[in-house]
Amino acid sequence: MSADGIDYSQLDISELREHVVVSHTGAMLFAGTLQTAVDPWGTHSRQQAEQALRVASAEDIYASLPEGWQGRIDEKGRGLSGGQRQRVILARALLRDPDVLVLVEPTSAVDAHTEARIAERLADHRAGRTTVVVTASPLLLRRCDEIAVLVDGREVARGTHHELRDHADYRSVIARGMEDSP
């Protein structure tokens, strides 16, 4: 795999981890403060962390915790809704700011309005860098520069949302993505 001028197949695993971050809905949150949930490495400024929260449309989480950044989050994010948990995990991945960011269904637990905000902010925030989004969300797919449609693990079409809108397999993916939308 090569992206951004780097042949990732030539990197050892520790180097690969420096360049590629995969974030998925099964990622964990540990007990601690909101600050450690977003920046477990403790290597970023508060301004950088706040920007990651904004891109993930998670400012409401900060605002809802009585102690803000020092507000407590329970083990596995209990006490947060599924959408809030998902947005904190997204903010954590965005804060890492990797060369390649892979997001697996990053908005599956949020409402359509929040998803639209995330799609817009994410595209702007990651402009010029490689971001791979595995999703059936029409709101996210509309913002993608290039979409690969996979059927049984094989690519059957490639193009933009507009170019693919009449492709039967793409339409079936979009229809699945809209089943959960209001």
C-alpha positions as CSV (number, residue, x, y, z in Angstrom):
1,M,0.0,0.0,0.0
2,S,1.3,3.4,-0.9
3,A,-0.1,6.8,0.0
4,D,1.3,10.3,0.4
5,G,4.5,9.1,-1.4
6,I,5.2,6.5,1.2
7,D,5.4,2.7,0.4
8,Y,3.8,1.4,3.6
9,S,4.7,-2.2,2.7
10,Q,8.3,-1.4,3.3
11,L,7.8,-0.1,6.9
12,D,8.2,-2.3,10.0
13,I,5.3,-2.4,12.3
14,S,6.5,0.3,14.7
15,E,7.1,2.7,11.9
16,L,3.7,1.8,10.3
17,R,2.0,2.7,13.6
18,E,3.5,6.1,13.5
19,H,2.0,6.8,10.0
20,V,-1.3,4.9,10.0
21,V,-4.1,5.1,12.6
22,V,-7.2,2.9,12.4
23,S,-10.3,4.0,14.4
24,H,-13.4,1.8,14.6
25,T,-16.6,1.7,16.6
26,G,-15.1,-1.1,18.9
27,A,-12.3,1.2,20.2
28,M,-12.3,1.5,24.0
29,L,-12.5,4.3,26.4
30,F,-10.9,3.8,29.8
31,A,-11.9,5.4,33.0
32,G,-10.4,8.8,33.5
33,T,-10.8,12.4,32.6
34,L,-12.1,13.8,29.3
35,Q,-8.6,15.1,28.7
36,T,-7.1,11.6,29.0
37,A,-9.8,10.1,26.9
38,V,-9.0,12.5,24.0
39,D,-5.2,12.8,24.6
40,P,-4.1,9.6,26.4
41,W,-0.5,10.4,25.4
42,G,-0.6,13.8,27.1
43,T,1.4,15.2,24.2
44,H,-1.0,17.8,22.7
45,S,-2.0,21.3,23.7
46,R,-5.5,22.0,25.0
47,Q,-6.1,24.0,21.8
48,Q,-5.3,21.0,19.6
49,A,-7.5,18.8,21.7
50,E,-10.4,21.3,21.6
51,Q,-10.0,21.4,17.8
52,A,-10.2,17.6,17.6
53,L,-13.4,17.8,19.7
54,R,-14.9,20.4,17.4
55,V,-14.1,18.4,14.3
56,A,-15.8,15.4,15.9
57,S,-18.8,17.6,16.8
58,A,-18.2,16.7,20.5
59,E,-18.1,20.1,22.0
60,D,-21.3,19.3,23.9
61,I,-19.5,16.6,25.8
62,Y,-17.0,19.0,27.2
63,A,-19.8,21.5,28.0
64,S,-21.9,18.8,29.8
65,L,-19.2,17.7,32.2
66,P,-19.2,19.8,35.3
67,E,-15.4,19.9,35.4
68,G,-14.8,20.3,31.7
69,W,-11.5,18.7,30.7
70,Q,-11.2,17.2,34.2
71,G,-14.7,15.8,34.1
72,R,-14.7,12.1,34.7
73,I,-15.6,9.4,32.2
74,D,-16.4,6.0,33.4
75,E,-14.9,2.7,32.2
76,K,-15.9,2.0,28.6
77,G,-17.5,5.4,28.5
78,R,-20.5,4.3,30.5
79,G,-22.5,7.4,31.3
80,L,-22.0,8.7,27.7
81,S,-24.5,7.9,24.9
82,G,-23.3,5.7,22.1
83,G,-23.0,8.7,19.9
84,Q,-21.0,10.7,22.5
85,R,-18.6,7.7,23.0
86,Q,-18.1,7.4,19.2
87,R,-17.4,11.1,18.9
88,V,-14.8,11.0,21.7
89,I,-13.1,8.1,20.0
90,L,-13.1,10.0,16.7
91,A,-11.6,13.1,18.4
92,R,-8.8,10.9,19.9
93,A,-8.0,9.5,16.4
94,L,-8.1,13.0,14.9
95,L,-5.8,14.4,17.5
96,R,-3.1,11.8,16.5
97,D,-3.1,13.5,13.1
98,P,-1.6,10.6,11.2
99,D,-0.4,10.6,7.6
100,V,-3.2,8.0,6.9
101,L,-6.3,7.8,9.0
102,V,-8.7,4.9,8.6
103,L,-12.2,5.4,10.0
104,V,-14.6,2.5,10.2
105,E,-18.2,3.7,10.4
106,P,-17.2,6.8,12.4
107,T,-20.8,8.2,12.6
108,S,-23.0,5.1,12.9
109,A,-24.3,6.1,16.3
110,V,-25.0,9.8,15.7
111,D,-28.1,11.6,14.4
112,A,-28.2,13.0,10.8
113,H,-27.5,16.6,11.8
114,T,-24.4,15.7,13.8
115,E,-23.3,13.4,11.0
116,A,-23.6,16.2,8.5
117,R,-21.5,18.5,10.7
118,I,-18.8,15.8,11.2
119,A,-18.7,15.1,7.4
120,E,-18.1,18.7,6.6
121,R,-15.6,19.3,9.4
122,L,-13.8,16.1,8.8
123,A,-13.3,16.8,5.1
124,D,-12.0,20.3,5.8
125,H,-9.7,19.1,8.7
126,R,-8.2,16.2,6.7
127,A,-7.8,18.1,3.4
128,G,-4.6,17.2,1.7
129,R,-4.0,14.0,3.7
130,T,-5.1,10.4,3.2
131,T,-8.3,9.5,5.0
132,V,-10.0,6.2,4.3
133,V,-13.6,5.9,5.4
134,V,-15.3,2.6,5.5
135,T,-19.0,3.5,5.6
136,A,-22.5,3.2,4.1
137,S,-23.3,6.8,5.1
138,P,-24.5,9.0,2.2
139,L,-23.6,12.1,4.2
140,L,-19.9,11.0,4.5
141,L,-19.7,9.5,1.0
142,R,-20.8,12.8,-0.6
143,R,-17.7,14.4,0.9
144,C,-15.3,11.8,-0.4
145,D,-12.9,12.6,-3.2
146,E,-13.0,9.0,-4.4
147,I,-15.2,6.1,-3.5
148,A,-14.4,2.4,-4.1
149,V,-17.5,0.2,-4.1
150,L,-16.8,-3.3,-2.8
151,V,-18.9,-6.4,-3.3
152,D,-17.8,-9.6,-1.6
153,G,-14.4,-7.9,-1.0
154,R,-13.8,-7.0,-4.7
155,E,-13.9,-3.5,-6.2
156,V,-16.8,-3.3,-8.7
157,A,-16.8,0.5,-9.2
158,R,-14.8,3.6,-8.4
159,G,-15.7,7.3,-8.7
160,T,-17.3,10.2,-6.8
161,H,-20.7,10.1,-5.1
162,H,-22.2,11.9,-8.1
163,E,-20.6,9.6,-10.7
164,L,-21.7,6.5,-8.8
165,R,-25.3,7.5,-7.9
166,D,-26.8,5.4,-10.7
167,H,-24.6,2.3,-10.1
168,A,-26.8,-0.5,-8.7
169,D,-24.3,-1.8,-6.1
170,Y,-23.6,1.8,-4.9
171,R,-27.3,2.5,-4.6
172,S,-27.8,-0.6,-2.5
173,V,-25.0,0.6,-0.1
174,I,-26.5,4.0,0.1
175,A,-30.0,2.5,0.8
176,R,-28.5,0.5,3.6
177,G,-26.8,3.6,5.0
178,M,-30.2,5.4,5.0
179,E,-32.1,2.6,6.8
180,D,-30.8,4.0,10.1
181,S,-31.3,7.7,9.2
182,P,-34.4,9.6,10.2
